[in-house]
C-alpha cells in the first residue's frame, strides 16, 4: 500500500477542486456575507503567502482571536497547510490566562477581529513573543493606530491583496497542525497539540454516520466557537466533505441563531446546552424542517431539554461527549437499531446518556484508585478513561501531565460515569463536582437534570456544602423562569420519587443566573466560592 501522509492539505485541496461553488455564509453586524469554497481557497493560499512575508517561522504559532467567520476558516487551514501551527485563543478567558497561553505557546502573530480589539489590546504588551498583530475588519469596533512596542500592526485585507498565493505541502503527518488550551478552571490552562494525523482521523470519524455524519449535502452551523476544541471538528469536516457552512459571527443571541437555522436551511446545528436552552422558545412558528441533527456537548444535556426539542422540532438533541484532550468528539448518543423499538420513555432515557465510544476510541470506566473496571450495571460509577489516535498523550510543555495520564497510557478525563449492559455511558458528575456525603457520592448532574425538568425552572446547579456530620450535603442553586414564582418546597416535592431520598438537597437558594465558564458550562467553582460560608439549615 502507498504510504500517503494524512495531512490537512488533502481536505483543503479536495474542497478547492471538487466543491468550488459551495457556499460559506458569515453573519456580520451589517448583514450576511457570502463566499464560496473557490474564493475561500484562493484567499487561504494568499494567507499562506502573508505568513511567509511576515517572516513567521516554519513551525511558528499563529494565534487567532476571533468569532466564527469565513476569515477564521482561512486561518484554520493556511497555518497548518504551510507547516505552521494554528493557536486559537479563547476570547472569554481571563486576561492573565490569555497572557499565559500566548507566552506559553510562543505565538509569533495574532489575528484579531476588530470588534474584539478592546479586549486584547491592553494585553499586547504582555505577549512576549508576538511580533505582528493583524486586524480583521468585521464591521464594528475602533481601528487601532498602533500595537504594543516591538509589534507591527497590519490590516488583514491589505496583506491579502499584496500577497501571492502559495502551494501547500506537508510531508510529515505527525507534524503539529493546531493547538488549544483547556478552560483553566483550576490553575493555568493546559495546552493540547493536535497533529495533522490526529485531526485527519478525527475529521473522518465526525463524518461517519454513527457520529455526526457530516456530508456534502449538509449545511452546518457551528454555534460552538472555533476557539473551543476545534469547533468540535465541524469546520474541518465541512471542508473535507464540501458541506455548506453558516458562520454565526458575534451575534449568538437565541433569536439570531434561530433565524440562521430557518433562513439558511441549516441541517446540522451544534452548540452547548445553554445555547439550546435559549434558542428553544425562539423556534416557535419557525420552519426547522431542514434540520436533521442538533449535536450538543460541553456538559450533560438535561433530558427535559432534549425531549422539548423532540416535541417542538421532531428531533431530540444528539448528545456527544468529549474534551479538549480528545480533539474533542469521543462518543455520541445514537440509538442502537436493536433498541429502537423500546418505549418512548426508555428511548428518552438512552438519549440522555453520552452514548457509546466512537470507532477509534477505547473507553473504560474504572475505580480511579485501583483502576479496576466497574460492572456494566448502569449504576456503579467510576472515572472515564480513554485512549486512541486523536486522544492527547501529554500536555504541551507542562509538568502536570503525569497527573492526568495513567502509567498504561490512558487519559484520566475527570468525568464520573456509569456504563450499562448495552455499552451506553452516562455522565453522573465531574470528580471535583460530585457531592461526597457520608462516604457515598451524590451526582450533582443528575440532581440538576431533574430540577431543570420542573416547568418553572430555567437553570439549576448543585454544589456540595460542608456539613459537620456528613462531610458534604447538596445545595441547589435555582434560576426561575421569567414571570414565574417557585418555592423551596415545590422544588423538593418535584424531586421526591425521582431521586433517592438521601440525595434531596438540604436547601434551595434562588439566584439570578448560574455563572458560566469561558465555554458556556456551569461554573461550579464560582458557586462554591460564593456559598463557601453558607450555613445549611439544621434538622
SETOR-612541 format. One line per 3 residues: their letters; for each residue x, y, z of C-alpha. Coordinates in Angstrom, 1 decimal, decimal comma, padded with zeros to 4 digits. Example, Ala and Ser with C-alpha at 12.3 -4.5 7.8 and 13.67 -1.06 7.14 Angstrom:
as> 012,3/-004,5/007,8; 013,7/-001,1/007,1
//
This chain:
xxx> 000,0/000,0/000,0; 001,1/003,6/-000,6; 002,3/005,4/002,4
xxx> 000,4/008,7/001,9; 000,6/011,2/004,8; -002,7/012,1/006,4
xxx> -002,5/015,9/006,3; -004,9/018,8/006,2; -003,7/019,7/002,7
xxx> -005,8/016,8/001,4; -009,0/018,3/002,8; -008,1/021,7/001,5
xxx> -007,3/020,5/-002,0; -010,4/018,5/-002,2; -012,7/021,4/-001,3
xxx> -010,9/023,6/-003,7; -011,1/021,2/-006,6; -014,4/019,5/-006,1
xxx> -016,7/022,0/-004,4; -015,6/025,5/-005,5; -019,3/026,6/-005,9
xxx> -020,4/025,6/-002,3; -021,2/028,5/-000,1; -019,8/029,8/003,2
xxx> -022,2/032,3/004,9; -021,0/034,6/007,7; -023,4/036,6/009,8
xxx> -022,0/040,1/010,4; -023,2/043,3/012,1; -024,2/044,7/008,7
xxx> -025,7/041,5/007,2; -024,7/038,2/005,8; -021,5/037,9/003,8
xxx> -021,5/035,1/001,2; -018,5/033,5/-000,4; -017,6/030,1/-002,0
xxx> -015,0/027,5/-001,3; -013,4/028,5/-004,5; -012,9/032,1/-003,4
xxx> -012,1/030,9/000,2; -009,3/028,6/-001,1; -007,7/031,3/-003,2
xxx> -007,7/033,7/-000,2; -006,3/030,9/002,0; -003,4/030,4/-000,3
xxx> -002,8/034,1/-000,3; -002,8/034,0/003,5; -000,1/031,4/003,3
xxx> 001,9/033,9/001,4; 001,2/036,5/004,1; 002,7/034,3/006,7
xxx> 005,8/033,9/004,6; 006,0/037,7/004,0; 005,7/038,4/007,8
xxx> 008,6/036,0/008,4; 006,6/033,6/010,6; 008,9/030,7/011,5
xxx> 008,4/027,4/009,6; 006,7/025,9/012,6; 005,6/029,2/014,2
xxx> 002,5/029,5/016,2; -000,2/031,6/014,6; -002,8/032,9/017,1
xxx> -006,4/033,9/016,4; -008,7/036,0/018,5; -012,0/035,9/016,6
xxx> -015,5/034,9/016,1; -016,8/032,1/013,8; -016,3/033,6/010,4
xxx> -015,1/032,7/006,9; -011,9/034,6/007,7; -011,3/032,4/010,7
xxx> -011,8/029,4/008,5; -009,0/030,7/006,3; -006,8/030,7/009,4
xxx> -007,9/027,2/010,2; -006,1/026,0/007,1; -003,3/028,4/006,0
xxx> -001,1/028,0/009,0; -001,2/024,2/009,2; -001,1/023,7/005,5
xxx> 002,0/025,8/005,3; 003,7/023,8/008,1; 002,8/026,2/010,9
xxx> 000,6/025,8/013,9; -002,8/027,4/014,4; -003,4/028,5/018,0
xxx> -007,0/029,6/018,7; -007,2/032,0/021,7; -010,3/031,7/023,8
xxx> -011,8/035,2/023,8; -013,6/034,5/027,1; -010,6/033,7/029,2
xxx> -009,4/036,0/032,0; -006,7/038,5/030,9; -003,9/036,8/032,9
xxx> -004,9/033,4/031,3; -004,6/034,9/027,8; -001,2/036,3/028,6
xxx> -000,1/032,9/030,0; -001,2/030,9/027,0; 000,1/033,3/024,4
xxx> 003,5/033,3/026,0; 003,5/029,6/026,8; 002,7/028,8/023,2
xxx> 005,2/031,4/022,0; 002,8/032,9/019,5; 004,5/035,0/016,8
xxx> 001,5/036,7/015,3; -002,1/037,2/016,4; -005,1/037,8/014,1
xxx> -007,9/039,6/015,8; -011,4/040,7/014,8; -011,8/044,4/015,0
xxx> -014,8/044,1/017,3; -012,6/042,3/019,8; -009,7/044,8/019,7
xxx> -010,7/046,4/023,1; -010,4/043,0/024,8; -007,0/042,1/023,6
xxx> -005,2/045,5/023,1; -004,4/046,1/026,8; -002,7/042,7/026,8
xxx> -000,5/043,0/023,8; 002,5/044,4/025,7; 002,4/041,3/027,9
xxx> 002,7/039,0/024,9; 006,5/038,4/024,9; 006,9/036,6/021,5
xxx> 004,2/038,3/019,4; 005,9/040,4/016,6; 002,8/041,1/014,4
xxx> -000,8/042,0/015,1; -003,3/041,7/012,2; -006,7/043,3/012,5
xxx> -009,6/041,7/010,6; -012,4/044,2/009,9; -015,6/042,6/010,9
xxx> -017,7/045,8/010,7; -017,6/047,1/014,2; -015,2/048,4/016,8
xxx> -012,4/051,0/016,5; -009,5/050,7/014,2; -006,3/050,9/016,3
xxx> -003,4/053,2/015,4; -000,6/051,0/016,7; 000,2/047,8/018,5
xxx> 002,5/047,5/021,5; 006,2/048,5/021,2; 008,1/046,0/019,1
xxx> 004,9/044,8/017,4; 003,9/045,7/013,8; 000,2/046,4/013,1
xxx> -001,4/045,2/009,9; -004,7/045,2/008,1; -005,8/041,7/007,0
xxx> -007,3/042,6/003,7; -004,3/044,8/002,8; -001,9/042,0/003,5
xxx> -004,0/039,6/001,4; -004,3/041,9/-001,5; -000,5/042,3/-001,8
xxx> 000,3/038,6/-001,2; 000,9/035,8/-003,8; -000,9/032,5/-003,5
xxx> 001,3/029,7/-002,3; 001,3/025,9/-002,8; 000,6/023,9/000,3
xxx> 002,6/020,8/001,2; 003,1/018,9/004,5; 005,2/015,8/004,3
xxx> 005,0/014,6/007,9; 001,6/013,6/009,2; 002,8/013,7/012,8
xxx> 003,7/017,4/012,5; 001,7/019,8/014,7; -001,3/021,3/013,0
xxx> -003,0/023,2/015,7; -003,2/023,7/019,5; -005,9/024,6/022,0
xxx> -005,7/025,2/025,7; -008,1/023,9/028,3; -010,5/026,3/030,0
xxx> -008,3/026,6/033,1; -011,0/026,1/035,7; -008,2/025,1/038,1
xxx> -004,7/026,5/037,7; -003,3/027,7/034,4; -004,8/026,4/031,1
xxx> -003,1/023,3/029,7; -002,0/023,1/026,1; -003,1/020,3/023,8
xxx> -001,3/019,9/020,4; -003,1/018,2/017,5; -001,1/016,6/014,8
xxx> -002,2/016,5/011,1; -002,8/012,8/011,5; -004,9/013,1/014,6
xxx> -007,0/015,9/013,1; -007,4/013,9/009,8; -008,6/010,8/011,7
xxx> -010,9/012,8/014,0; -012,4/014,5/011,0; -013,2/011,2/009,3
xxx> -014,8/010,0/012,5; -017,0/013,1/012,6; -018,2/012,2/009,1
xxx> -019,3/008,7/010,0; -023,0/008,0/010,4; -022,6/006,7/013,9
xxx> -021,1/010,1/014,8; -022,4/013,3/013,4; -022,4/012,1/009,8
xxx> -021,3/015,3/008,1; -021,7/015,0/004,3; -021,6/017,2/001,2
xxx> -025,4/017,6/001,3; -025,3/019,3/004,8; -025,4/022,9/005,7
xxx> -023,5/023,1/009,0; -023,9/025,8/011,6; -021,2/025,5/014,2
xxx> -022,5/027,7/017,1; -019,8/026,1/019,2; -016,9/028,6/019,0
xxx> -013,9/027,9/016,7; -011,7/028,6/019,7; -013,4/025,8/021,7
xxx> -011,8/022,4/020,9; -011,6/022,9/017,1; -015,3/023,7/016,9
xxx> -015,9/020,0/017,7; -014,3/019,1/014,3; -017,2/020,6/012,3
xxx> -015,1/023,2/010,5; -012,6/020,6/009,3; -015,4/018,1/008,4
xxx> -017,3/020,7/006,4; -014,2/021,5/004,3; -013,3/017,8/003,9
xxx> -016,7/016,8/002,6; -017,7/020,0/000,9; -020,7/020,8/003,1
xxx> -022,2/024,3/003,2; -021,2/026,4/006,2; -023,1/029,0/008,1
xxx> -020,9/031,0/010,5; -022,8/032,9/013,2; -020,2/035,6/013,8
xxx> -020,5/037,7/017,0; -024,3/037,6/017,5; -025,0/034,4/019,4
xxx> -028,4/035,5/020,7; -031,2/032,9/020,6; -033,2/034,9/018,0
xxx> -030,2/035,3/015,7; -029,4/031,5/015,9; -033,0/030,6/015,3
xxx> -033,1/032,9/012,2; -030,0/031,4/010,7; -031,4/027,9/011,1
xxx> -034,6/028,7/009,4; -033,4/031,1/006,7; -030,2/029,3/005,7
xxx> -031,9/025,9/005,8; -029,3/024,5/008,2; -029,2/020,7/008,6
xxx> -026,7/020,4/011,4; -026,5/023,0/014,3; -024,1/022,3/017,1
xxx> -023,7/024,1/020,5; -023,6/023,7/024,2; -026,8/023,2/026,3
xxx> -027,0/026,8/027,4; -027,3/027,8/023,8; -030,1/025,4/023,1
xxx> -031,9/026,4/026,3; -032,1/029,9/024,9; -033,0/029,0/021,3
xxx> -035,9/026,7/022,2; -038,6/029,4/022,7; -037,3/031,2/019,6
xxx> -038,3/028,3/017,4; -042,0/028,8/017,8; -043,6/029,3/014,4
xxx> -040,3/028,8/012,5; -039,7/026,3/009,8; -037,0/024,0/011,1
xxx> -037,7/021,1/008,7; -034,2/021,3/007,2; -032,6/020,2/010,5
xxx> -031,5/016,6/010,7; -029,2/016,7/013,8; -028,7/019,0/016,8
xxx> -025,4/017,9/018,3; -024,8/019,1/021,8; -021,9/018,7/024,2
xxx> -019,7/020,5/026,7; -021,8/019,4/029,7; -024,6/016,9/030,3
xxx> -027,8/017,6/028,3; -030,9/017,7/030,6; -033,4/015,1/029,5
xxx> -036,1/017,7/029,7; -034,3/019,9/027,2; -033,8/017,0/024,7
xxx> -037,4/016,0/024,9; -038,6/019,6/024,5; -036,7/019,7/021,2
xxx> -038,2/016,4/020,1; -041,6/017,7/020,8; -041,0/021,1/019,0
xxx> -038,8/020,1/016,1; -039,3/016,3/015,8; -035,6/016,0/016,7
xxx> -034,2/015,2/020,1; -030,8/016,7/020,9; -028,0/014,5/019,8
xxx> -025,7/014,3/022,9; -022,0/014,0/022,3; -019,1/013,8/024,7
xxx> -015,5/014,8/024,6; -013,0/017,4/025,8; -010,1/019,5/024,5
xxx> -007,8/016,5/025,1; -010,0/014,2/022,9; -010,0/016,5/019,8
xxx> -012,9/016,6/021,1; -015,5/014,1/020,0; -015,1/010,7/021,7
xxx> -018,7/009,4/022,0; -022,1/010,1/020,5; -025,6/009,1/021,8
xxx> -027,2/007,4/018,9; -029,9/004,7/019,5; -028,8/001,2/018,5
xxx> -031,1/-000,5/016,0; -031,6/-003,3/018,4; -033,1/-000,9/020,9
xxx> -035,1/001,2/018,5; -038,4/-000,5/019,4; -038,1/000,4/023,1
xxx> -040,8/002,6/024,7; -040,6/006,4/024,3; -039,7/006,7/027,9
xxx> -036,8/004,2/027,6; -035,6/005,9/024,4; -035,6/009,3/026,1
xxx> -033,5/007,8/028,9; -031,0/006,3/026,5; -030,7/009,7/024,7
xxx> -029,8/011,3/028,0; -026,6/009,2/028,1; -023,5/010,2/026,2
xxx> -023,8/007,1/024,0; -021,0/004,8/023,0; -017,4/005,5/022,1
xxx> -016,7/006,3/018,5; -014,8/003,8/016,4; -011,2/004,6/017,1
xxx> -011,7/005,4/020,7; -011,2/003,0/023,5; -013,0/003,8/026,8
xxx> -013,1/002,2/030,2; -014,9/003,2/033,4; -012,8/002,3/036,3
xxx> -012,3/002,7/040,0; -009,9/005,7/039,9; -007,6/004,3/042,6
xxx> -007,4/000,6/041,8; -008,1/001,0/038,0; -010,5/-002,0/038,1
xxx> -013,4/-001,9/035,7; -016,8/-001,1/037,2; -019,6/-003,6/036,4
xxx> -021,8/-002,7/033,4; -024,9/-002,4/035,5; -025,8/001,3/034,8
xxx> -025,4/002,1/038,5; -021,8/001,6/039,7; -019,8/004,7/038,9
xxx> -016,1/005,3/038,1; -013,9/007,6/036,1; -014,0/007,5/032,3
xxx> -010,5/006,9/030,9; -009,9/007,0/027,1; -007,2/006,3/024,6
xxx> -007,0/006,5/020,8; -005,4/008,1/017,8; -006,9/011,5/018,5
xxx> -006,5/011,4/022,2; -003,7/013,5/023,8; -000,7/011,7/025,1
xxx> 000,5/014,6/027,2; 000,1/018,3/027,7; 002,3/020,7/025,8
xxx> 005,5/021,6/027,8; 003,7/021,1/031,1; 004,9/019,2/034,2
xxx> 001,3/018,5/035,2; 001,0/015,8/032,5; 001,7/012,8/034,8
xxx> -001,3/013,7/037,0; -003,7/013,3/034,0; -002,4/010,1/032,4
xxx> -002,2/006,5/033,7; 001,0/004,5/033,6; -000,5/002,3/030,9
xxx> -001,3/005,3/028,7; -005,0/006,2/029,3; -006,2/009,8/029,7
xxx> -007,9/010,4/033,0; -010,9/012,5/032,0; -012,1/013,5/035,4
xxx> -015,7/012,6/034,4; -017,5/010,2/036,7; -019,9/007,9/034,8
xxx> -021,7/004,6/034,7; -022,0/002,1/031,8; -024,9/-000,3/031,1
xxx> -025,1/-003,7/029,5; -025,5/-002,2/026,1; -022,4/-000,1/026,3
xxx> -024,1/003,3/026,9; -022,1/005,6/029,2; -023,8/008,1/031,4
xxx> -022,0/011,1/033,0; -023,0/011,5/036,6; -020,5/014,2/037,5
xxx> -017,0/015,6/037,4; -014,7/014,1/040,0; -014,3/017,6/041,5
xxx> -018,1/018,3/041,5; -019,6/015,2/042,9; -021,1/015,7/046,4
xxx> -019,4/013,4/048,8; -021,9/012,7/051,6; -021,2/010,2/054,3
xxx> -018,7/008,3/052,2; -021,2/008,0/049,3; -021,4/010,0/046,1
xxx> -024,3/012,1/045,1; -024,5/013,1/041,4; -024,8/016,9/041,1
xxx> -025,5/016,4/037,3; -028,5/014,0/037,9; -029,9/016,4/040,5
xxx> -029,6/019,3/038,2; -031,3/017,5/035,3; -034,2/016,5/037,5
xxx> -034,6/020,0/038,9; -034,4/021,5/035,3; -037,3/019,2/034,4
xxx> -039,6/021,4/036,6; -041,6/023,6/034,2; -040,8/026,8/036,2
xxx> -037,0/026,3/036,3; -034,7/027,9/033,7; -031,3/026,7/035,1
xxx> -030,1/024,8/038,1; -026,7/023,9/039,5; -025,9/021,8/042,6
xxx> -022,8/022,1/044,7; -021,6/020,4/047,9; -021,6/022,4/051,1
xxx> -019,6/021,4/054,1; -021,6/019,5/056,7; -020,3/018,6/060,3
xxx> -021,8/015,1/060,2; -021,9/014,0/056,5; -018,8/015,9/055,2
xxx> -020,9/017,5/052,4; -024,5/017,9/051,6; -026,1/019,2/048,3
xxx> -027,2/022,8/047,9; -029,4/023,5/044,9; -028,9/026,9/043,2
xxx> -032,0/027,6/041,0; -032,9/030,2/038,4; -036,6/030,6/038,0
xxx> -038,1/031,3/034,5; -039,2/034,9/033,9; -042,7/035,6/035,2
xxx> -042,8/032,5/037,4; -042,6/032,1/041,1; -041,2/029,0/042,9
xxx> -040,5/027,9/046,4; -038,0/025,6/048,0; -040,8/023,2/049,0
xxx> -042,0/022,9/045,4; -038,5/022,1/044,2; -038,1/019,4/046,8
xxx> -041,6/018,0/046,2; -040,7/017,7/042,5; -037,6/015,7/043,3
xxx> -039,4/013,2/045,6; -039,7/009,9/043,9; -037,2/011,0/041,2
xxx> -034,0/010,6/043,2; -033,1/008,7/046,3; -034,4/010,4/049,5
xxx> -030,9/010,9/050,9; -030,0/012,8/047,7; -032,5/015,5/048,3
xxx> -030,8/018,9/048,7; -030,5/020,2/052,2; -031,5/023,6/050,9
xxx> -032,5/025,5/047,8; -031,4/029,0/047,0; -032,7/031,2/044,2
xxx> -030,2/033,1/042,1; -030,5/035,4/039,1; -028,2/033,4/036,8
xxx> -025,8/030,4/037,1; -022,3/031,7/036,3; -020,7/030,2/033,2
xxx> -017,2/029,3/032,2; -015,4/030,6/029,1; -017,0/027,9/027,0
xxx> -020,5/028,2/028,4; -020,5/025,4/031,0; -021,9/026,0/034,5
xxx> -019,1/027,3/036,7; -019,4/025,3/039,9; -016,1/026,9/041,1
xxx> -017,7/030,3/041,2; -020,8/029,0/043,0; -018,6/027,2/045,6
xxx> -016,8/030,4/046,2; -020,0/032,4/046,5; -021,5/030,0/049,0
xxx> -018,3/028,9/050,8; -019,6/030,1/054,2; -023,3/029,2/053,6
xxx> -024,9/027,6/056,6; -027,2/024,7/055,8; -030,4/024,6/057,8
xx> -030,3/022,1/060,7; -032,9/019,4/061,0
//
